[in-house]
């Protein structure tokens, strides 16, 4: 096979090595526009897992790399409020030039032809059976065939300069430094016995205020040398084409076209804060070579499709983690407003790849300090009984909201059961909610409970609009209070334009008979084939508000401890908030102040009848996952306005507003929105979104991303999740007397 690799970086060279090993008859040429010793950047960093992959793919290359590695186990975080060290990690680094020299020598030794200072133009590519586009972030091949690869390039908010220093650092080091112009941050790590990579990053506006947009490389080195003089301790900063750049998050819908295939940064990028660019590139090469090995004799298209199918999901997961990490650094100023140890823990767990439990294995002393720090702050914010014990993890610390003190921070999320008769709860609800309360959760929420028959999603949804509903719900509340320490909350809702449909297991479609008229701020159907709602007039709004007020008074009569107003997921109040669903031309539409007007009227009226000593929560969709939907500024304005009108908690969810949304899923994938609202709107938050365990809860709480965490599917699978988690952490929680024989003994 004739193979042309466009780009002589780690991706192109390593693939050439592996394919020459696979079949020495392969005629492989690597084209590189630069000289052999000319490369951008300083050092590269790998984890122990990556090294194992290299050892299996080509032991000779791995052995040469191993002899050049420097190794370290610690991460050091230097904050304005303190310096913290975390041990138990496994990193190794080497000079990028050294890595390229090893790969070039190995490739040439195997018979690969290396053509340096040779430009392979996209319009006149060399004749070959396979052309590998390993030409980096600014891939000309990707751009030439953009209609086929369909790239998405997201230019981010910070500027960075990739520097070196003759200071040998003993750890992966993060430095945060305030200047007269704003916050600068450093990502630094050693790569040989006498040098370290020293990447400096700052927000675009800080970069401009400092005049660095007009600075030469020498002027940049001088400015940053002065700024970080104390940290450098007399050592120099070194430049290597160290211009200021913006990081592009690159994704491609397709990675191959005809005999072209993308490799490394041409196909995808991952932010340098997780140190994975070179790792991804070389592992791409391993995967592509393996596709040829396993697909021997198959058409080239099949081989390339196999490569993409194997590699793309892994890269997508790592890119999601990198994006979360990138966004953490873009908003570092917000995180640094936390207590210093909480900010350090937030940095360590920023990408959701490392958690509280994982760090406890790596560095038990650090997690003990984090736990004690959280417990001390929780005790200071709690009127009444103090925290259970200094040793209790964050999930098992109390939280006070108005006159209510929750025993712990684990919450059973509202989960629709679609099992009521004209809104009346029954034995199903008693067992469903009662068992989860007995399972130890600090707070248990009812499902979305609708304020009128025509406010329901389905004919089988729970309600709070008939006198008999109060007695039926009081039966559930009394059971929870009698048999557990859990508080119980009611979520009140109006389905709006998403009502009058069948249950999910019956198709989740509009009712063919027995339906009812739908209401919305604007006459926009939820989806094609759904009924057109009527645009609400003032009388409709007054009627809906009165229904919420009546239901809130009934919830108080039934004895609920917490009330939540459902203003998320495209239901009635949520459709007023989103610009995608509110197209009104009167005072209840337009900008965010207008779109907030009716939801705030409902909130004020409900707060007026809900007991003052009891907390009131509001669930919102922090994003619609659609261009032109609820923005960052919108969600901060919404939460701030709710706080000013008496809300005590924001339950931060997302989506559900319109079909065609494009959510970013993953572990704890909504936590960033919770953290943003908590920090900027200064209101406690309840985090949701694929939170699967007490470990996740501890991680989010200790990092300052939420005050409470709600788990849905995890509680469906295990009603006693909290009791089991408490036993695993050695926390003493009361078990039902009837279940004491099953209580784990330490």
C-alpha positions as CSV (number, residue, x, y, z in Angstrom):
1,X,0.0,0.0,0.0
2,X,1.2,3.5,-0.8
3,X,0.6,5.8,2.2
4,X,1.2,9.6,2.4
5,X,1.2,11.1,5.9
6,X,0.7,14.9,5.7
7,X,2.3,16.2,8.9
8,X,5.4,15.0,10.7
9,X,4.1,15.5,14.2
10,X,3.5,12.6,16.7
11,X,0.3,11.4,14.9
12,X,1.8,11.1,11.4
13,X,5.2,9.7,12.5
14,X,3.7,7.1,14.9
15,X,1.2,5.9,12.3
16,X,3.9,5.5,9.8
17,X,5.9,3.4,12.2
18,X,3.0,1.2,13.1
19,X,2.0,0.6,9.5
20,X,5.5,-0.1,8.4
21,X,5.7,-2.7,11.2
22,X,2.3,-4.1,10.2
23,X,3.6,-4.7,6.7
24,X,7.1,-3.8,5.6
25,X,6.0,-3.7,2.0
26,X,3.9,-0.5,2.7
27,X,5.6,2.4,0.9
28,X,5.1,5.3,3.3
29,X,6.2,8.9,2.9
30,X,5.8,11.6,5.6
31,X,5.6,15.2,4.4
32,X,6.5,17.9,6.9
33,X,6.6,21.6,6.1
34,X,9.1,22.5,8.9
35,X,12.7,21.5,9.5
36,X,13.3,18.4,11.7
37,X,14.2,20.3,14.8
38,X,11.5,22.9,14.4
39,X,8.4,22.4,16.6
40,X,5.9,24.5,18.5
41,X,5.7,24.0,22.3
42,X,8.0,22.6,24.8
43,X,7.1,19.4,26.7
44,X,4.5,16.7,26.4
45,X,2.9,14.8,29.3
46,X,1.5,11.3,29.5
47,X,-0.2,9.2,32.1
48,X,0.7,5.7,33.1
49,X,-2.3,4.3,31.2
50,X,-1.0,5.9,28.0
51,X,2.5,4.5,28.5
52,X,1.0,1.0,28.6
53,X,-0.7,1.5,25.3
54,X,2.6,2.6,23.7
55,X,4.4,-0.4,25.1
56,X,1.9,-2.8,23.5
57,X,1.9,-1.0,20.1
58,X,5.6,-0.7,19.6
59,X,8.0,-1.8,22.4
60,X,11.0,-0.3,20.7
61,X,9.6,3.2,20.5
62,X,8.3,2.9,24.0
63,X,11.7,1.8,25.3
64,X,13.3,4.9,23.7
65,X,10.7,7.2,25.1
66,X,11.0,5.7,28.6
67,X,14.6,6.5,28.9
68,X,13.8,10.2,28.3
69,X,10.9,10.5,30.7
70,X,10.9,12.5,33.9
71,X,8.3,11.3,36.4
72,X,6.3,12.8,39.2
73,X,3.3,12.0,41.3
74,X,2.0,15.3,42.7
75,X,-0.2,18.2,41.6
76,X,0.5,21.6,43.2
77,X,-2.1,24.4,43.3
78,X,-0.9,27.9,44.1
79,X,-3.9,30.2,44.9
80,X,-4.0,33.7,46.3
81,X,-5.3,32.2,49.5
82,X,-3.0,29.3,49.9
83,X,-0.9,26.5,48.4
84,X,-2.0,22.9,48.2
85,X,-0.4,19.7,47.2
86,X,-2.2,16.5,46.1
87,X,-0.3,13.2,45.8
88,X,-1.0,9.8,44.3
89,X,-1.0,10.7,40.6
90,X,1.2,9.2,37.9
91,X,2.7,11.5,35.2
92,X,5.7,11.5,33.0
93,X,6.9,14.1,30.6
94,X,9.6,14.6,27.9
95,X,10.6,17.3,25.5
96,X,8.5,17.5,22.4
97,X,11.6,17.8,20.3
98,X,13.0,14.7,21.9
99,X,9.8,12.8,21.2
100,X,9.8,13.8,17.6
101,X,13.4,12.8,17.2
102,X,12.7,9.4,18.7
103,X,9.8,8.9,16.4
104,X,11.6,10.1,13.3
105,X,14.6,7.9,14.0
106,X,12.4,4.9,14.5
107,X,10.4,5.6,11.3
108,X,13.5,6.1,9.2
109,X,15.0,2.9,10.6
110,X,12.0,1.0,9.5
111,X,12.2,2.4,5.9
112,X,9.7,5.3,6.1
113,X,10.7,8.2,3.8
114,X,10.7,11.5,5.6
115,X,10.5,14.7,3.5
116,X,11.0,17.8,5.6
117,X,10.5,21.4,4.4
118,X,8.0,19.9,1.9
119,X,4.5,21.4,1.6
120,X,1.8,18.9,0.5
121,X,-0.8,21.2,-1.1
122,X,-4.4,20.1,-0.8
123,X,-4.9,20.8,-4.4
124,X,-2.1,18.6,-5.6
125,X,-1.7,15.8,-3.0
126,X,0.7,13.0,-3.8
127,X,-0.7,9.9,-5.5
128,X,-1.3,7.3,-2.8
129,X,-3.8,4.6,-1.8
130,X,-4.2,6.3,1.6
131,X,-3.6,9.9,2.6
132,X,-3.4,10.6,6.3
133,X,-4.2,14.2,7.2
134,X,-2.1,14.7,10.4
135,X,-1.6,18.3,9.6
136,X,-2.7,19.7,13.0
137,X,-5.2,22.2,14.3
138,X,-5.1,24.3,11.2
139,X,-5.4,21.4,8.8
140,X,-5.6,22.5,5.3
141,X,-6.9,19.1,4.1
142,X,-9.8,19.3,6.6
143,X,-10.7,22.8,5.3
144,X,-10.3,21.8,1.6
145,X,-12.9,19.0,2.1
146,X,-14.9,20.6,4.8
147,X,-18.2,19.7,3.0
148,X,-17.3,16.1,3.6
149,X,-15.7,16.2,7.1
150,X,-18.2,18.9,8.3
151,X,-16.0,20.4,11.0
152,X,-17.2,22.4,14.0
153,X,-14.6,24.8,15.3
154,X,-15.4,26.6,18.6
155,X,-12.9,29.4,19.3
156,X,-12.7,29.8,23.1
157,X,-12.6,32.8,25.5
158,X,-9.0,32.8,26.7
159,X,-5.6,33.6,25.2
160,X,-2.6,31.5,26.0
161,X,1.1,31.6,25.4
162,X,3.1,28.3,25.3
163,X,6.4,29.1,27.1
164,X,9.2,27.1,28.7
165,X,11.4,27.8,31.7
166,X,14.8,26.7,33.0
167,X,13.1,26.1,36.4
168,X,12.6,22.3,37.0
169,X,9.2,22.0,38.8
170,X,8.7,18.9,41.0
171,X,4.9,18.6,40.2
172,X,2.2,19.4,37.8
173,X,1.7,23.0,38.9
174,X,-1.2,25.4,38.6
175,X,-0.6,29.0,39.5
176,X,-3.2,31.7,39.8
177,X,-1.9,35.3,39.9
178,X,-3.9,38.5,40.1
179,X,-2.3,41.4,38.2
180,X,-3.3,45.1,37.8
181,X,-5.1,43.9,34.6
182,X,-6.9,40.8,35.9
183,X,-6.3,37.1,36.6
184,X,-3.5,35.1,34.9
185,X,-3.1,31.3,35.3
186,X,-0.3,28.9,34.6
187,X,-0.3,25.3,33.6
188,X,3.2,24.0,34.2
189,X,5.1,20.7,34.4
190,X,8.6,19.3,34.0
191,X,9.8,17.7,30.8
192,X,13.5,17.1,31.5
193,X,16.0,17.4,34.3
194,X,16.4,21.2,33.9
195,X,13.3,22.5,32.2
196,X,9.5,22.8,32.5
197,X,6.6,23.7,30.2
198,X,5.0,27.0,31.4
199,X,1.7,27.8,29.7
200,X,0.2,31.2,30.6
201,X,-3.5,31.8,30.1
202,X,-5.9,34.6,30.7
203,X,-9.3,35.9,29.5
204,X,-9.3,37.8,26.3
205,X,-10.3,41.1,28.1
206,X,-7.4,40.7,30.5
207,X,-5.0,40.1,27.7
208,X,-6.1,43.3,26.0
209,X,-6.0,45.4,29.1
210,X,-2.4,44.3,29.7
211,X,-1.5,45.4,26.2
212,X,-0.4,41.9,25.3
213,X,-2.5,42.0,22.1
214,X,0.2,44.4,20.8
215,X,3.2,42.7,22.4
216,X,6.1,41.0,20.6
217,X,7.4,37.6,21.8
218,X,10.2,39.4,23.7
219,X,7.7,41.9,25.3
220,X,5.5,39.0,26.3
221,X,8.4,37.2,28.0
222,X,9.4,40.4,29.8
223,X,5.9,41.1,31.1
224,X,5.2,37.6,32.3
225,X,8.7,37.3,33.8
226,X,8.0,40.3,36.0
227,X,4.5,39.0,36.8
228,X,5.7,35.6,37.9
229,X,9.1,36.6,39.3
230,X,8.4,35.2,42.7
231,X,7.2,31.9,41.4
232,X,10.2,31.6,39.0
233,X,12.7,32.4,41.8
234,X,15.3,33.9,39.4
235,X,14.8,31.4,36.6
236,X,14.1,32.5,33.0
237,X,11.0,32.2,30.8
238,X,11.9,30.8,27.4
239,X,10.1,31.5,24.1
240,X,9.6,29.2,21.1
241,X,7.3,30.9,18.7
242,X,5.4,31.7,21.9
243,X,2.7,33.9,20.4
244,X,-0.6,34.4,22.0
245,X,-3.2,32.1,20.7
246,X,-6.9,31.2,21.2
247,X,-7.7,27.5,21.7
248,X,-10.1,26.0,19.2
249,X,-12.4,23.1,20.3
250,X,-12.5,21.1,17.0
251,X,-14.9,18.3,16.2
252,X,-15.6,16.7,12.8
253,X,-18.9,14.9,12.0
254,X,-17.0,12.6,9.7
255,X,-13.3,11.6,9.9
256,X,-12.8,10.1,6.5
257,X,-13.6,10.8,2.8
258,X,-12.6,8.6,-0.1
259,X,-8.9,7.7,0.6
260,X,-8.5,10.6,3.1
261,X,-8.5,10.2,6.8
262,X,-8.1,12.7,9.7
263,X,-5.7,12.0,12.6
264,X,-4.9,13.9,15.8
265,X,-5.6,17.6,16.0
266,X,-6.9,17.6,12.5
267,X,-9.8,15.4,13.7
268,X,-10.3,16.7,17.2
269,X,-8.7,18.8,19.9
270,X,-8.7,18.5,23.7
271,X,-7.7,21.4,25.9
272,X,-4.2,21.4,27.2
273,X,-5.5,21.6,30.8
274,X,-6.0,17.8,30.7
275,X,-2.7,17.2,28.8
276,X,-4.1,14.9,26.2
277,X,-3.3,16.3,22.7
278,X,-0.3,14.2,22.0
279,X,-1.8,11.2,23.8
280,X,-4.9,11.4,21.6
281,X,-2.9,11.7,18.4
282,X,-0.7,8.7,19.1
283,X,-3.6,6.6,20.2
284,X,-5.4,7.6,17.0
285,X,-2.5,6.1,15.1
286,X,-2.8,2.9,17.1
287,X,-6.5,2.6,16.5
288,X,-6.1,3.3,12.7
289,X,-3.4,0.7,12.4
290,X,-5.5,-1.8,14.3
291,X,-8.3,-1.2,11.9
292,X,-6.0,-2.1,9.0
293,X,-4.8,-5.2,10.9
294,X,-8.3,-6.5,11.7
295,X,-9.7,-5.4,8.3
296,X,-7.0,-7.0,6.1
297,X,-8.5,-7.7,2.7
298,X,-11.5,-5.5,3.2
299,X,-12.2,-2.3,1.1
300,X,-10.5,0.8,2.3
301,X,-13.8,2.5,3.1
302,X,-14.8,-0.3,5.5
303,X,-11.4,0.0,7.3
304,X,-11.8,3.7,7.7
305,X,-15.3,3.4,8.9
306,X,-14.2,0.8,11.5
307,X,-11.5,3.1,12.7
308,X,-14.0,6.0,13.1
309,X,-16.6,3.8,14.8
310,X,-13.9,2.4,17.3
311,X,-12.2,5.7,18.1
312,X,-14.9,8.4,17.9
313,X,-16.8,7.5,21.1
314,X,-13.7,7.4,23.2
315,X,-12.5,10.8,21.8
316,X,-16.0,12.2,22.4
317,X,-15.9,11.2,26.1
318,X,-12.4,12.7,26.5
319,X,-13.4,15.9,24.7
320,X,-16.4,16.3,27.0
321,X,-14.1,16.1,30.0
322,X,-11.6,18.5,28.3
323,X,-14.4,20.9,27.6
324,X,-15.5,20.9,31.2
325,X,-11.9,21.5,32.2
326,X,-11.5,24.3,29.7
327,X,-14.6,26.0,30.9
328,X,-13.4,25.8,34.5
329,X,-10.3,27.8,33.6
330,X,-12.3,30.2,31.5
331,X,-14.2,31.0,34.7
332,X,-11.4,30.6,37.2
333,X,-12.1,34.0,38.8
334,X,-15.5,32.7,39.9
335,X,-14.0,29.6,41.5
336,X,-11.4,31.5,43.3
337,X,-14.1,33.4,45.3
338,X,-14.7,30.1,47.2
339,X,-12.8,29.1,50.3
340,X,-9.2,28.3,49.1
341,X,-9.4,24.5,49.9
342,X,-12.8,24.2,48.2
343,X,-11.3,26.0,45.1
344,X,-8.4,23.7,45.0
345,X,-10.7,20.6,45.3
346,X,-12.9,22.1,42.5
347,X,-9.8,22.3,40.2
348,X,-8.8,18.7,40.9
349,X,-12.3,17.4,40.1
350,X,-13.1,19.9,37.4
351,X,-13.4,17.4,34.5
352,X,-15.5,14.8,36.4
353,X,-12.8,12.2,35.7
354,X,-11.5,12.4,39.3
355,X,-14.0,12.3,42.2
356,X,-14.0,12.6,46.0
357,X,-13.6,8.8,46.5
358,X,-10.8,8.6,43.9
359,X,-8.9,11.4,45.6
360,X,-9.4,9.7,48.9
361,X,-7.5,6.7,47.5
362,X,-4.7,8.9,46.1
363,X,-4.3,11.3,48.9
364,X,-6.3,10.5,52.1
365,X,-4.8,13.4,54.1
366,X,-6.0,15.9,51.5
367,X,-9.6,14.5,51.5
368,X,-9.6,14.6,55.3
369,X,-8.7,18.3,55.1
370,X,-11.4,18.9,52.5
371,X,-14.0,17.0,54.5
372,X,-13.2,18.8,57.8
373,X,-13.2,22.2,56.0
374,X,-16.6,21.6,54.5
375,X,-18.0,20.3,57.9
376,X,-16.7,23.4,59.6
377,X,-18.3,25.7,57.1
378,X,-21.5,23.7,57.2
379,X,-21.6,24.0,61.0
380,X,-21.1,27.8,60.7
381,X,-24.1,28.1,58.4
382,X,-26.4,25.8,60.4
383,X,-28.5,27.2,63.2
384,X,-29.4,24.4,65.6
385,X,-27.6,21.0,65.8
386,X,-24.1,21.0,64.5
387,X,-22.7,18.7,61.8
388,X,-23.0,15.0,62.6
389,X,-19.2,14.6,63.1
390,X,-16.1,16.1,61.7
391,X,-15.4,12.9,59.8
392,X,-18.8,12.9,57.9
393,X,-18.4,13.5,54.2
394,X,-20.1,16.5,52.7
395,X,-23.2,14.5,51.6
396,X,-24.0,13.8,55.2
397,X,-23.6,17.3,56.5
398,X,-26.9,19.1,57.4
399,X,-28.3,22.1,55.5
400,X,-30.6,24.8,56.9
401,X,-33.1,26.5,54.7
402,X,-35.3,29.0,56.6
403,X,-36.7,27.0,59.5
404,X,-36.0,23.6,58.1
405,X,-32.7,21.7,58.8
406,X,-32.1,18.8,56.4
407,X,-30.3,15.9,58.0
408,X,-28.2,15.4,54.9
409,X,-27.7,16.7,51.3
410,X,-29.0,13.7,49.3
411,X,-32.4,14.4,47.6
412,X,-34.9,12.1,45.9
413,X,-35.7,13.9,42.7
414,X,-39.2,14.5,41.5
415,X,-40.1,11.5,39.2
416,X,-43.4,11.3,37.4
417,X,-45.2,8.0,38.2
418,X,-48.3,8.5,36.0
419,X,-50.3,6.4,38.5
420,X,-53.0,8.7,39.9
421,X,-56.7,8.7,39.4
422,X,-58.0,12.2,38.7
423,X,-54.9,13.5,40.4
424,X,-55.4,11.5,43.6
425,X,-52.3,9.7,45.0
426,X,-52.7,6.2,46.2
427,X,-50.8,3.3,47.7
428,X,-48.3,3.4,44.9
429,X,-47.2,6.9,46.0
430,X,-47.2,5.9,49.7
431,X,-44.8,3.0,49.0
432,X,-42.8,4.8,46.4
433,X,-42.1,7.9,48.5
434,X,-42.3,6.2,51.9
435,X,-39.6,3.6,51.0
436,X,-37.2,6.3,49.7
437,X,-37.7,8.4,52.8
438,X,-37.0,5.3,55.0
439,X,-33.9,4.8,52.8
440,X,-32.3,7.8,54.5
441,X,-32.5,10.7,52.0
442,X,-32.5,14.1,53.5
443,X,-35.3,15.4,51.3
444,X,-37.9,13.5,49.2
445,X,-39.9,15.3,46.5
446,X,-43.2,14.2,45.0
447,X,-43.5,14.0,41.3
448,X,-44.7,17.0,39.3
449,X,-48.1,17.6,41.0
450,X,-50.5,19.6,38.8
451,X,-52.6,22.5,39.9
452,X,-55.7,21.8,37.9
453,X,-57.1,18.9,35.8
454,X,-56.2,20.8,32.6
455,X,-52.7,21.5,33.9
456,X,-51.8,17.8,33.8
457,X,-49.4,16.1,31.4
458,X,-51.5,13.0,31.2
459,X,-54.8,11.9,32.7
460,X,-52.8,9.8,35.2
461,X,-50.7,12.6,36.7
462,X,-50.8,13.6,40.3
463,X,-52.7,16.7,41.3
464,X,-53.4,19.2,44.1
465,X,-56.7,20.7,43.1
466,X,-59.5,18.7,44.9
467,X,-60.2,18.6,48.6
468,X,-59.6,14.9,48.7
469,X,-56.1,15.4,47.4
470,X,-55.1,17.1,50.7
471,X,-56.1,14.0,52.8
472,X,-54.5,11.6,50.3
473,X,-51.2,13.5,50.3
474,X,-51.3,14.1,54.1
475,X,-51.3,10.3,54.5
476,X,-48.0,10.2,52.6
477,X,-46.5,13.1,54.5
478,X,-47.5,11.7,57.9
479,X,-45.9,8.3,57.0
480,X,-42.6,10.0,55.9
481,X,-42.5,12.1,59.1
482,X,-43.4,9.2,61.4
483,X,-41.0,6.6,59.9
484,X,-38.0,8.7,58.8
485,X,-35.9,11.8,59.3
486,X,-36.6,12.9,55.8
487,X,-38.3,16.1,54.9
488,X,-40.8,15.9,52.1
489,X,-41.4,18.5,49.4
490,X,-44.2,18.9,46.8
491,X,-43.4,20.1,43.3
492,X,-46.3,22.1,41.8
493,X,-46.6,22.2,38.0
494,X,-48.7,23.2,35.0
495,X,-47.9,21.3,31.8
496,X,-48.9,24.1,29.4
497,X,-48.5,23.1,25.8
498,X,-46.9,19.8,26.7
499,X,-50.1,18.5,28.3
500,X,-53.0,16.3,27.2
501,X,-50.9,13.4,26.1
502,X,-50.4,9.7,26.8
503,X,-48.0,8.1,29.3
504,X,-44.4,7.4,28.2
505,X,-45.0,3.7,28.0
506,X,-48.1,4.4,25.9
507,X,-46.4,6.5,23.3
508,X,-46.0,9.9,24.9
509,X,-48.1,11.4,22.2
510,X,-51.2,13.7,22.1
511,X,-54.4,12.1,23.3
512,X,-56.6,10.9,20.4
513,X,-59.7,11.4,22.6
514,X,-60.5,12.9,25.9
515,X,-58.0,15.6,25.6
516,X,-58.3,19.2,26.8
517,X,-57.3,22.7,25.6
518,X,-53.7,23.7,26.1
519,X,-52.4,27.1,27.1
520,X,-49.0,28.8,26.5
521,X,-47.6,32.3,26.4
522,X,-47.6,32.1,22.5
523,X,-49.6,30.0,20.1
524,X,-46.8,27.6,19.2
525,X,-47.3,23.9,19.2
526,X,-44.7,21.8,21.0
527,X,-43.9,19.7,18.0
528,X,-45.4,18.8,14.6
529,X,-48.7,17.0,15.1
530,X,-49.2,18.4,18.6
531,X,-52.2,20.5,19.3
532,X,-51.8,24.3,18.9
533,X,-52.1,25.9,22.4
534,X,-54.1,29.1,22.9
535,X,-52.0,32.2,23.7
536,X,-52.9,33.2,27.2
537,X,-54.7,36.5,27.9
538,X,-54.7,38.3,31.2
539,X,-57.7,36.3,32.5
540,X,-55.9,33.0,31.7
541,X,-52.9,34.2,33.6
542,X,-54.9,35.3,36.6
543,X,-56.7,31.9,36.6
544,X,-53.4,29.9,36.4
545,X,-51.9,32.0,39.2
546,X,-54.9,31.4,41.4
547,X,-54.5,27.7,40.8
548,X,-50.9,27.7,41.9
549,X,-51.9,29.7,45.0
550,X,-54.7,27.3,45.9
551,X,-52.4,24.3,45.4
552,X,-49.7,25.9,47.6
553,X,-52.2,26.5,50.4
554,X,-53.4,22.9,50.1
555,X,-49.7,21.6,50.2
556,X,-49.2,23.6,53.4
557,X,-52.4,22.1,54.8
558,X,-51.1,18.6,54.0
559,X,-48.0,19.2,56.0
560,X,-45.3,19.4,53.3
561,X,-41.9,20.8,54.5
562,X,-40.8,22.3,51.1
563,X,-42.6,23.6,48.1
564,X,-41.1,23.7,44.6
565,X,-42.5,25.5,41.6
566,X,-41.8,23.7,38.3
567,X,-40.5,26.3,35.8
568,X,-38.4,24.0,33.7
569,X,-38.6,21.5,30.8
570,X,-41.0,23.4,28.6
571,X,-44.0,23.4,30.9
572,X,-46.2,26.4,31.3
573,X,-44.1,28.7,33.5
574,X,-40.9,27.6,31.7
575,X,-42.3,28.7,28.3
576,X,-42.7,32.2,29.6
577,X,-39.0,32.2,30.5
578,X,-37.5,30.9,27.2
579,X,-37.2,33.2,24.1
580,X,-37.8,30.1,22.0
581,X,-41.4,29.7,23.3
582,X,-42.3,33.3,24.4
583,X,-43.0,35.5,21.4
584,X,-45.4,37.9,23.1
585,X,-45.4,41.5,22.1
586,X,-46.9,42.8,25.4
587,X,-45.3,43.3,28.8
588,X,-45.0,39.6,29.3
589,X,-42.6,38.9,26.5
590,X,-39.5,40.4,24.8
591,X,-36.4,40.8,27.0
592,X,-35.7,38.7,30.1
593,X,-37.4,41.2,32.3
594,X,-40.6,40.8,30.3
595,X,-40.4,37.1,30.1
596,X,-39.9,36.9,33.9
597,X,-42.9,39.0,34.7
598,X,-45.6,36.3,34.9
599,X,-43.4,33.6,36.6
600,X,-42.5,36.2,39.2
601,X,-46.1,37.1,39.7
602,X,-46.8,33.4,40.4
603,X,-43.8,33.1,42.7
604,X,-44.8,36.2,44.8
605,X,-48.4,35.0,45.1
606,X,-47.3,31.5,46.2
607,X,-44.8,32.9,48.7
608,X,-47.6,34.9,50.2
609,X,-49.5,31.8,51.2
610,X,-46.7,29.4,51.8
611,X,-45.6,29.5,55.5
612,X,-42.7,31.9,56.0
613,X,-40.6,29.4,58.0
614,X,-40.8,26.8,55.2
615,X,-38.4,27.0,52.2
616,X,-39.5,27.6,48.6
617,X,-37.6,26.1,45.6
618,X,-37.9,26.8,41.9
619,X,-36.8,24.4,39.2
620,X,-35.5,26.0,36.0
621,X,-34.0,24.9,32.7
622,X,-30.6,26.6,32.8
623,X,-30.2,26.1,29.1
624,X,-32.6,25.0,26.3
625,X,-29.7,23.2,24.5
626,X,-30.7,25.1,21.3
627,X,-29.1,28.2,19.7
628,X,-31.1,31.3,20.6
629,X,-32.5,29.8,23.8
630,X,-31.9,30.7,27.4
631,X,-28.5,32.3,27.8
632,X,-26.0,32.5,30.7
633,X,-27.1,36.1,31.4
634,X,-30.7,35.0,31.3
635,X,-30.3,32.2,33.9
636,X,-28.4,34.5,36.2
637,X,-31.2,37.1,35.9
638,X,-33.8,34.5,36.5
639,X,-32.2,33.1,39.6
640,X,-31.4,36.5,41.0
641,X,-35.0,37.7,40.5
642,X,-36.3,34.5,42.2
643,X,-34.1,35.0,45.2
644,X,-35.3,38.6,45.5
645,X,-38.9,37.5,45.5
646,X,-38.5,34.9,48.3
647,X,-37.1,31.7,46.7
648,X,-34.6,29.9,48.9
649,X,-33.3,27.3,46.4
650,X,-32.9,26.9,42.7
651,X,-33.2,23.4,41.3
652,X,-31.0,23.6,38.2
653,X,-32.1,21.4,35.4
654,X,-31.9,21.8,31.6
655,X,-33.7,21.2,28.3
656,X,-37.1,19.9,27.5
657,X,-38.2,23.2,26.0
658,X,-38.3,22.3,22.3
659,X,-37.6,19.2,20.2
660,X,-34.3,19.0,18.4
661,X,-32.3,20.0,21.5
662,X,-28.6,19.0,21.5
663,X,-27.6,18.3,25.1
664,X,-24.2,17.5,26.3
665,X,-24.6,14.4,28.4
666,X,-22.1,12.9,30.8
667,X,-21.5,12.3,34.5
668,X,-22.9,15.2,36.5
669,X,-23.3,17.1,33.3
670,X,-25.5,19.9,34.6
671,X,-23.3,20.7,37.6
672,X,-21.6,23.6,35.8
673,X,-24.9,25.4,35.5
674,X,-25.6,24.9,39.2
675,X,-22.2,26.2,40.1
676,X,-22.6,29.3,37.9
677,X,-26.0,30.2,39.4
678,X,-24.9,29.5,42.9
679,X,-21.8,31.8,42.5
680,X,-23.3,34.6,40.4
681,X,-26.9,34.8,41.7
682,X,-25.8,34.0,45.3
683,X,-28.6,31.5,46.0
684,X,-28.3,27.9,47.2
685,X,-28.7,25.4,44.4
686,X,-29.9,21.8,43.9
687,X,-27.8,20.0,41.3
688,X,-29.3,17.3,39.1
689,X,-28.2,15.5,35.9
690,X,-26.7,12.0,35.9
691,X,-25.6,12.2,39.5
692,X,-25.3,8.5,40.3
693,X,-23.9,8.0,43.7
694,X,-22.9,9.5,47.1
695,X,-19.4,9.8,45.7
696,X,-20.7,12.2,43.0
697,X,-22.7,14.1,45.7
698,X,-19.5,14.5,47.8
699,X,-17.6,15.7,44.8
700,X,-20.1,18.4,43.8
701,X,-20.7,19.6,47.3
702,X,-17.0,19.8,48.3
703,X,-16.2,21.7,45.0
704,X,-18.9,24.3,45.7
705,X,-21.0,23.3,42.7
706,X,-24.2,22.8,44.7
707,X,-25.7,22.8,48.1
708,X,-27.9,19.7,47.6
709,X,-27.9,16.9,45.0
710,X,-30.9,15.1,43.6
711,X,-30.7,11.6,42.2
712,X,-33.5,10.1,40.2
713,X,-32.7,6.8,38.4
714,X,-30.2,5.8,41.1
715,X,-33.1,6.1,43.7
716,X,-35.4,4.1,41.4
717,X,-32.8,1.3,41.4
718,X,-32.1,1.5,45.1
719,X,-34.5,3.2,47.5
720,X,-32.0,2.7,50.3
721,X,-29.1,4.3,48.5
722,X,-28.5,6.8,51.3
723,X,-28.4,4.2,54.1
724,X,-26.0,2.0,52.1
725,X,-23.7,5.0,51.3
726,X,-23.7,6.1,54.9
727,X,-22.6,2.6,56.0
728,X,-19.9,2.6,53.4
729,X,-18.5,5.9,54.6
730,X,-18.8,4.9,58.3
731,X,-21.5,7.5,59.0
732,X,-24.1,6.5,61.6
733,X,-27.7,7.1,60.3
734,X,-30.8,5.7,62.0
735,X,-32.3,2.6,60.3
736,X,-35.9,1.6,60.6
737,X,-36.2,-0.7,63.6
738,X,-37.7,-3.4,61.5
739,X,-34.7,-3.4,59.2
740,X,-31.9,-3.4,61.9
741,X,-30.9,-7.0,61.2
742,X,-29.8,-5.9,57.7
743,X,-27.8,-2.9,59.0
744,X,-24.1,-3.3,58.1
745,X,-21.7,-3.6,61.0
746,X,-18.3,-2.0,60.8
